[in-house]
Amino acid sequence: MDQVKINKLVIQAQQNNQVAFAQLIAATQRFAYGSVYRMTGDAEESRDIVQEGYIRVWTNLDRYSGQATFQSWFFSILRNLSIDWLRKRKRQQLASIHQITEVDHNHPGVLLEESELHRLIRSWMFTLPETQQLVFMMRDAEDLSIKEVQEQTGLSESSIKSNLYQARQKLAVYLKKNGYPVR
């Protein structure tokens, strides 16, 4: 759905139009779920975070000024919720590590959910400025075209390309610093 239609739905939803809000959810849920999943790596938690994100959007629509695109505003809500979840999970993992006495590394249950590189990139993404993070996730992680990113964010093609270039340069430096070969 293009930016103009999303803006119309947002304005209608700000007037407590629940049908418009349901259409807004339908128009943005793929973007929302994909964005959160790439940050958390957990499908079930991602659904919960997206649901909480929509609740926050509905309760705070009066605060949305339209200065940024709706997707950017919504992404910042989702990002903050994801960061909170990751912090909570980290605290829980640290607590459970203290309870483990011995681990059988040959047990099939002791497998990594994702590679070290994916975890490294996910943690790196949170260090990017919001626009670079949004563009990087949409273009490189979700494999959207420049045109699709432009439609969903309202950013110009040159802005998308510039932010993507800067994010990729920062990623190369970060990976090199962490011992990964970079072309």
Secondary structure, DSSP 8 states (H G I E B T S, - for coil): --HHHHHHHHHHHHTT-HHHHHHHHHHHHHHHHHHHHHHH--HHHHHHHHHHHHHHHHHHGGG--SSS-HHHHHHHHHHHHHHHHHHHHHHHHHHHHHH-----TTSTTS--SS-HHHHHHHHHHTTS-HHHHHHHIIIIIS---HHHHHHHH---HHHHHHHHHHHHHHHHHHHHHTT----
